[in-house]
Amino acid sequence: MAAQRKTSRYVVPIAVAGIAAATIGLVPALAASGDPDLPEITAQQLIEKIAASDTQTLSGTFKISTDLGLPAFDGLLGGLAGGGSGDGSGEGSADPSAQLTKLVSGTHTLKIAADGPERQKLTLLDGDERYSLVHNGDEVWAYDSASNQVFHEKGAEEAGRAPEKELPASPKALADEVLKAAGDTTSITVGGTANVAGRDAYRLVIAPKQQGSTVEAVTIAVDAATGTPLKFTLDSTSGGKPVVDAGFTKVDFARPAASEFDFTVPKGAEVTEGDQLEKDHAGKAPEDLEKALGDFGLGGAGQNGPEVVGEGWTAIATFDTGAAAPKTEDAPKEARGFLDALGDEVSGKFGSGTVFKTKIVNALMTDDGKVYVGAVTPQALVDAANAAQ
């Protein structure tokens, strides 16, 4: 058990990378060209246009590129996210929690279809391989062509809970969440026009007014005719490629054919039921991320909730794990290189610790077990730790 606890401690800094990716969102959207001549519009009017949009049906193709500024981790993130087959190997599974972690890095092409809240379909196209995820009523089906595996979940909504395996958030849902964060700490402007997937669009630019945030700006391309967000770009103050650059290359707002959401189990495919997969993973560690975090000493923090220091874009969540921070030299061999590239040792009035970095979310773990996490610079985390003394 002691060895298990030691190993699971190194889940935490790696999980920071996973959380950073997850919070960015997996949404449709891609690049544009040209500057169409559109009537002038204020930021408030454009926000109202988005809010009034009621797009229920669409189909199209989009690309998503994600660059968190992370070192290569050779599938480590997918395993920690709880994905994989029933034996915890992470191979040969159609479970969405395993497959959709692919979207947190690199560039991917997807096809999407939607017919209201009850029917959606997403297909991930990577080379010759296909991965499809279909939500139709109270059923979710997923198919991985590489392994000929099928995942199925039925009746989750009838059981009084939301399905655990959900399709990624829509562009509008993500835009709504970003707009909710607007306030005295946020600048919202109209940054000209764009052409996305052959459609005229306005560019809504959302940026922090505060110093110390790692977010340079969030830009949302909004369809001029329907108010539907078509493109999402998240830029970091560190420069370089956007953290997320995703947008439609082709889009059609007509209702997809009902047959688009039909699913037939391919011949010879192995079907895994969602409730059985849940039972297979129950109690396993460190494959089970929640238990691994509990072994690290984060269980109590999760129950009571972290303390939040600051506000707006520079808010920092802080909590005490109650355990000494792990040392890289004690980490499993396969994780040492990743941890060395991800972390920098720092010191101050608080003592010493390590800052684990991505282009957006950073985390300071002090040697006495305190954690500070936020979309802020490493120096802001050190300042918060010093101020807590």
C-alpha positions as CSV (number, residue, x, y, z in Angstrom):
1,M,0.0,0.0,0.0
2,A,2.9,2.4,0.8
3,A,4.3,1.8,-2.7
4,Q,0.9,2.4,-4.2
5,R,0.6,5.7,-2.3
6,K,4.1,6.8,-3.5
7,T,3.1,6.1,-7.1
8,S,-0.2,7.8,-6.9
9,R,1.3,11.0,-5.6
10,Y,2.8,11.7,-9.0
11,V,-0.7,11.6,-10.4
12,V,-1.3,15.0,-9.0
13,P,1.1,17.2,-11.1
14,I,0.2,15.2,-14.2
15,A,-3.5,15.5,-13.4
16,V,-3.0,19.3,-13.3
17,A,-2.2,19.0,-17.0
18,G,-5.3,16.9,-17.5
19,I,-7.5,19.4,-15.6
20,A,-6.0,22.2,-17.7
21,A,-7.0,20.4,-20.9
22,A,-10.4,19.5,-19.6
23,T,-11.3,23.0,-18.5
24,I,-10.4,24.4,-21.9
25,G,-13.2,22.5,-23.4
26,L,-13.6,20.2,-26.4
27,V,-15.7,22.4,-28.8
28,P,-16.3,22.7,-32.5
29,A,-14.6,25.6,-34.4
30,L,-11.8,26.5,-37.0
31,A,-9.9,29.0,-39.0
32,A,-11.2,31.8,-41.2
33,S,-10.0,34.0,-44.1
34,G,-11.1,37.3,-45.4
35,D,-12.8,40.3,-43.7
36,P,-16.5,40.6,-44.8
37,D,-18.1,44.0,-44.8
38,L,-20.8,43.8,-42.2
39,P,-23.0,46.4,-40.4
40,E,-21.4,47.8,-37.3
41,I,-22.4,46.1,-34.0
42,T,-21.6,46.8,-30.4
43,A,-20.2,44.1,-28.0
44,Q,-23.5,44.2,-26.1
45,Q,-25.5,43.7,-29.3
46,L,-23.3,40.8,-30.3
47,I,-23.7,39.2,-26.9
48,E,-27.5,39.6,-27.2
49,K,-27.3,38.0,-30.7
50,I,-25.5,35.0,-29.2
51,A,-28.0,34.7,-26.3
52,A,-30.9,34.8,-28.7
53,S,-29.5,32.1,-31.0
54,D,-31.6,29.0,-30.9
55,T,-29.7,26.7,-33.3
56,Q,-30.9,23.2,-32.7
57,T,-29.9,21.5,-35.8
58,L,-26.6,21.4,-37.7
59,S,-24.0,19.2,-39.3
60,G,-20.5,19.8,-40.5
61,T,-16.8,19.2,-40.3
62,F,-14.4,20.9,-37.9
63,K,-10.8,20.8,-36.8
64,I,-9.5,21.3,-33.3
65,S,-5.8,22.1,-32.5
66,T,-4.7,22.1,-28.9
67,D,-1.3,23.2,-27.6
68,L,-0.9,23.3,-23.8
69,G,2.8,23.7,-24.0
70,L,3.3,20.3,-22.4
71,P,6.2,17.8,-22.9
72,A,5.3,14.5,-24.5
73,F,3.7,12.1,-22.1
74,D,3.1,9.1,-24.3
75,G,-0.5,8.4,-23.4
76,L,0.0,8.9,-19.7
77,L,-2.8,11.5,-19.5
78,G,-5.3,9.1,-21.0
79,G,-4.5,6.4,-18.5
80,L,-4.9,8.8,-15.6
81,A,-8.2,10.0,-16.8
82,G,-9.7,6.6,-16.1
83,G,-9.8,5.5,-19.7
84,G,-8.9,2.2,-21.1
85,S,-10.3,-1.2,-21.3
86,G,-11.9,-3.0,-18.4
87,D,-8.6,-4.4,-17.3
88,G,-7.2,-0.9,-16.9
89,S,-4.7,-1.3,-19.7
90,G,-6.0,1.7,-21.7
91,E,-5.9,-0.3,-24.9
92,G,-8.7,-1.5,-27.1
93,S,-11.6,0.4,-25.6
94,A,-14.5,2.3,-27.1
95,D,-15.2,4.0,-23.7
96,P,-15.5,7.8,-24.5
97,S,-13.5,8.7,-21.4
98,A,-10.6,6.9,-23.0
99,Q,-11.0,8.0,-26.6
100,L,-11.8,11.7,-26.2
101,T,-8.7,12.4,-24.2
102,K,-7.0,12.4,-27.7
103,L,-8.4,15.8,-28.3
104,V,-6.3,17.4,-25.5
105,S,-3.2,17.6,-27.8
106,G,-2.4,17.8,-31.4
107,T,-4.7,18.5,-34.4
108,H,-7.8,16.4,-35.1
109,T,-10.6,16.4,-37.7
110,L,-14.2,15.6,-36.6
111,K,-17.6,15.4,-38.1
112,I,-20.6,16.4,-36.1
113,A,-24.4,16.2,-36.4
114,A,-27.0,17.5,-34.0
115,D,-30.8,17.4,-33.9
116,G,-31.8,19.1,-30.7
117,P,-30.7,18.0,-27.2
118,E,-31.8,14.4,-27.7
119,R,-29.7,13.4,-30.7
120,Q,-26.0,14.1,-31.5
121,K,-23.3,12.3,-33.3
122,L,-19.5,13.0,-33.3
123,T,-17.0,11.1,-35.4
124,L,-13.2,11.5,-34.8
125,L,-11.2,10.9,-38.0
126,D,-7.6,10.1,-37.3
127,G,-5.9,8.6,-40.4
128,D,-7.7,5.4,-41.4
129,E,-9.2,4.9,-38.0
130,R,-12.7,6.1,-37.0
131,Y,-14.2,6.6,-33.6
132,S,-17.9,7.4,-33.4
133,L,-20.0,8.6,-30.5
134,V,-23.8,8.7,-30.9
135,H,-26.4,10.0,-28.4
136,N,-29.9,9.1,-29.4
137,G,-32.6,9.5,-26.8
138,D,-31.7,7.6,-23.6
139,E,-28.9,5.6,-25.3
140,V,-25.3,6.3,-26.0
141,W,-23.3,4.2,-28.4
142,A,-19.6,4.5,-29.2
143,Y,-17.5,2.5,-31.7
144,D,-13.7,2.2,-32.2
145,S,-12.9,0.8,-35.6
146,A,-9.2,0.1,-34.7
147,S,-10.2,-2.4,-32.0
148,N,-13.7,-3.3,-33.2
149,Q,-15.0,-2.4,-29.8
150,V,-18.4,-1.0,-28.9
151,F,-19.5,0.9,-25.8
152,H,-23.2,1.1,-24.8
153,E,-25.0,3.0,-22.1
154,K,-28.8,3.0,-21.7
155,G,-31.3,4.5,-19.3
156,A,-28.9,6.9,-17.5
157,E,-31.5,9.7,-17.7
158,E,-34.3,7.5,-16.6
159,A,-32.3,6.5,-13.5
160,G,-32.4,10.1,-12.4
161,R,-28.9,11.1,-13.3
162,A,-27.2,12.7,-16.3
163,P,-25.2,10.3,-18.6
164,E,-21.6,10.1,-17.4
165,K,-20.3,9.8,-21.0
166,E,-21.5,13.0,-22.7
167,L,-20.7,14.6,-26.0
168,P,-18.3,17.6,-25.8
169,A,-20.0,21.0,-25.1
170,S,-21.4,22.9,-28.1
171,P,-19.8,26.1,-29.3
172,K,-22.7,28.1,-27.9
173,A,-22.5,26.4,-24.5
174,L,-18.8,27.3,-24.3
175,A,-19.5,30.8,-25.4
176,D,-22.2,31.2,-22.7
177,E,-19.8,30.0,-20.0
178,V,-17.1,32.5,-21.1
179,L,-19.6,35.3,-21.2
180,K,-20.8,34.5,-17.7
181,A,-17.3,35.3,-16.5
182,A,-17.5,38.9,-17.8
183,G,-17.4,41.7,-15.2
184,D,-15.2,44.5,-13.9
185,T,-12.2,42.3,-14.5
186,T,-13.0,41.7,-18.2
187,S,-12.8,43.6,-21.4
188,I,-15.3,42.6,-24.1
189,T,-15.0,44.2,-27.6
190,V,-15.9,43.5,-31.2
191,G,-12.6,42.8,-33.0
192,G,-13.7,43.1,-36.6
193,T,-15.1,40.4,-38.9
194,A,-14.1,37.0,-40.3
195,N,-15.2,34.3,-42.7
196,V,-15.6,30.9,-41.2
197,A,-16.6,27.9,-43.3
198,G,-17.9,30.2,-46.0
199,R,-20.1,32.2,-43.6
200,D,-19.8,35.9,-42.5
201,A,-19.0,36.3,-38.8
202,Y,-18.2,38.9,-36.2
203,R,-15.3,38.4,-33.9
204,L,-16.0,38.9,-30.1
205,V,-12.8,39.4,-28.2
206,I,-12.8,38.7,-24.4
207,A,-9.7,39.6,-22.5
208,P,-8.6,40.1,-18.9
209,K,-8.1,43.6,-17.5
210,Q,-6.0,42.3,-14.7
211,Q,-2.2,41.7,-14.7
212,G,-1.0,38.2,-13.8
213,S,-3.4,36.1,-15.9
214,T,-2.0,33.6,-18.3
215,V,-4.9,34.3,-20.7
216,E,-4.2,36.8,-23.4
217,A,-7.6,36.7,-25.0
218,V,-10.6,34.5,-25.9
219,T,-11.9,35.1,-29.4
220,I,-15.3,33.8,-30.6
221,A,-16.4,34.1,-34.2
222,V,-20.2,34.5,-34.3
223,D,-22.3,33.8,-37.3
224,A,-23.7,37.1,-38.5
225,A,-27.0,35.5,-39.6
226,T,-27.8,33.1,-36.8
227,G,-25.8,34.3,-33.9
228,T,-24.2,30.8,-33.6
229,P,-20.6,30.7,-32.4
230,L,-18.5,29.1,-35.2
231,K,-15.0,29.5,-34.0
232,F,-13.2,29.5,-30.7
233,T,-9.6,30.6,-30.1
234,L,-7.8,30.8,-26.7
235,D,-4.5,32.6,-26.7
236,S,-1.9,32.6,-23.9
237,T,0.3,35.5,-22.7
238,S,3.3,33.2,-23.4
239,G,2.7,33.7,-27.1
240,G,3.2,31.1,-29.9
241,K,0.4,28.9,-31.2
242,P,-3.1,29.3,-29.6
243,V,-3.8,27.0,-26.7
244,V,-7.0,26.1,-28.5
245,D,-7.8,26.9,-32.1
246,A,-10.9,25.2,-33.2
247,G,-13.5,25.9,-35.9
248,F,-15.8,24.7,-38.5
249,T,-14.5,24.1,-42.0
250,K,-17.9,23.2,-43.3
251,V,-21.3,23.8,-41.6
252,D,-25.0,23.3,-42.6
253,F,-27.9,24.3,-40.3
254,A,-30.4,22.0,-42.0
255,R,-31.8,19.2,-39.9
256,P,-29.8,16.0,-40.4
257,A,-31.6,12.8,-41.5
258,A,-32.9,10.7,-38.6
259,S,-30.9,7.8,-39.9
260,E,-27.7,9.7,-39.1
261,F,-28.3,8.8,-35.4
262,D,-29.0,5.1,-36.0
263,F,-26.4,2.7,-34.7
264,T,-26.0,-1.0,-35.6
265,V,-23.3,-3.1,-33.9
266,P,-20.7,-4.1,-36.5
267,K,-20.3,-7.8,-37.2
268,G,-17.9,-9.4,-34.7
269,A,-17.6,-6.3,-32.5
270,E,-17.4,-6.8,-28.7
271,V,-19.9,-4.8,-26.8
272,T,-19.2,-3.4,-23.3
273,E,-22.1,-2.0,-21.2
274,G,-21.4,1.2,-19.3
275,D,-22.6,-0.2,-16.0
276,Q,-20.3,-3.2,-16.3
277,L,-17.3,-1.0,-17.2
278,E,-18.1,1.0,-14.1
279,K,-18.1,-2.1,-11.9
280,D,-14.8,-3.3,-13.5
281,H,-13.1,-0.1,-12.6
282,A,-14.6,0.2,-9.1
283,G,-12.0,0.2,-6.4
284,K,-9.0,0.1,-8.7
285,A,-6.0,2.3,-8.1
286,P,-4.0,4.1,-9.3
287,E,-6.0,3.6,-12.6
288,D,-9.0,5.3,-10.8
289,L,-8.1,8.9,-10.7
290,E,-10.4,9.8,-7.8
291,K,-8.9,7.2,-5.6
292,A,-5.4,8.1,-6.6
293,L,-6.0,11.7,-5.6
294,G,-7.5,10.4,-2.3
295,D,-4.3,8.4,-1.7
296,F,-2.3,11.6,-2.3
297,G,-4.3,13.3,0.5
298,L,-6.7,15.4,-1.7
299,G,-9.9,13.6,-0.6
300,G,-10.7,16.0,2.2
301,A,-9.9,19.0,0.0
302,G,-12.3,17.8,-2.6
303,Q,-15.1,17.3,0.0
304,N,-14.7,20.7,1.7
305,G,-13.8,22.7,-1.4
306,P,-10.6,24.8,-1.8
307,E,-10.2,28.3,-0.5
308,V,-10.2,30.9,-3.3
309,V,-7.8,33.8,-3.2
310,G,-8.4,36.8,-5.5
311,E,-11.1,37.2,-8.1
312,G,-11.8,37.2,-11.8
313,W,-9.0,36.0,-14.1
314,T,-6.4,36.0,-11.4
315,A,-8.3,33.9,-8.8
316,I,-6.2,31.2,-7.2
317,A,-7.6,28.0,-5.6
318,T,-5.6,26.8,-2.6
319,F,-5.8,23.8,-0.3
320,D,-3.7,21.7,2.0
321,T,-3.1,18.1,1.0
322,G,-1.8,17.3,4.5
323,A,1.1,15.4,3.0
324,A,4.6,16.3,2.0
325,A,5.0,17.0,-1.7
326,P,6.6,14.2,-3.7
327,K,10.1,14.4,-5.1
328,T,10.8,13.8,-8.8
329,E,13.7,11.4,-8.0
330,D,11.2,9.2,-6.2
331,A,8.8,9.1,-9.1
332,P,8.3,6.0,-11.3
333,K,11.0,5.9,-14.0
334,E,8.5,6.5,-16.8
335,A,7.2,9.7,-15.2
336,R,10.5,11.4,-14.2
337,G,11.2,13.0,-17.6
338,F,7.7,14.3,-17.8
339,L,7.8,15.8,-14.3
340,D,11.3,17.3,-14.8
341,A,10.0,19.1,-18.0
342,L,6.8,20.2,-16.4
343,G,8.1,21.6,-13.1
344,D,10.4,24.3,-11.8
345,E,11.6,24.5,-8.3
346,V,10.8,27.8,-6.5
347,S,11.3,29.3,-3.0
348,G,10.1,32.2,-0.9
349,K,8.7,33.1,2.5
350,F,6.6,30.0,2.3
351,G,9.6,27.8,2.0
352,S,10.2,25.9,-1.2
353,G,8.2,23.9,-3.7
354,T,7.6,23.2,-7.4
355,V,5.6,25.0,-10.0
356,F,4.0,22.7,-12.6
357,K,3.3,24.6,-15.8
358,T,1.1,24.6,-18.8
359,K,0.4,27.6,-21.1
360,I,-2.8,28.3,-19.2
361,V,-3.1,26.6,-15.8
362,N,-0.2,26.5,-13.4
363,A,0.1,24.9,-10.0
364,L,2.5,25.4,-7.1
365,M,3.0,22.5,-4.7
366,T,4.9,23.5,-1.6
367,D,7.2,21.0,0.1
368,D,4.9,21.0,3.1
369,G,1.9,19.9,1.0
370,K,0.0,23.1,0.2
371,V,-1.3,23.6,-3.3
372,Y,-2.0,26.8,-5.2
373,V,-3.7,26.5,-8.7
374,G,-4.9,29.1,-11.2
375,A,-4.8,30.5,-14.7
376,V,-2.0,32.8,-13.5
377,T,1.7,33.2,-13.8
378,P,4.1,31.2,-11.6
379,Q,5.1,34.4,-9.8
380,A,1.4,35.1,-8.9
381,L,1.3,31.6,-7.3
382,V,4.5,32.3,-5.3
383,D,3.1,35.7,-4.2
384,A,-0.1,34.0,-3.0
385,A,1.9,31.4,-1.1
386,N,4.1,34.2,0.5
387,A,1.0,36.2,1.4
388,A,-0.5,33.2,3.2
389,Q,2.4,33.1,5.7
